[in-house]
Amino acid sequence: MRGLPYAASAANIAEFFGGFSVKEEDIIIDMSKGRPTGYALVFLPTEDDAARAQKELNHKNIGTRYVDVFYPTVRNWVWFAQAW
């Protein structure tokens, strides 16, 4: 996901994914520049859950910001892995 408020925590994101059995340990917030970048990876239990989350939560708000919920591309994965 992207577009997160910089103050968003794993607990805030888990709450956002309320009906999807997401726990805080299923969330990685990108801190690659020494501070939150507004990106996070969220691991859902199944592909069906991921598809439903994308459909139901994409462009919904966390706080005052709307977030994009999407499947990461290979490029996103590579970038994220290098940042760690």
PyMOL commands that set and color helices and strands:
alter all, ss='L'
color gray80, all
select helices_A, chain A and resi 10-16+18-20+24-26+47-57+74-83
alter helices_A, ss='H'
color red, helices_A
select strands_A, chain A and resi 27-29+40-42+61-62+65-66
alter strands_A, ss='S'
color yellow, strands_A
deselect
rebuild
show_as cartoon
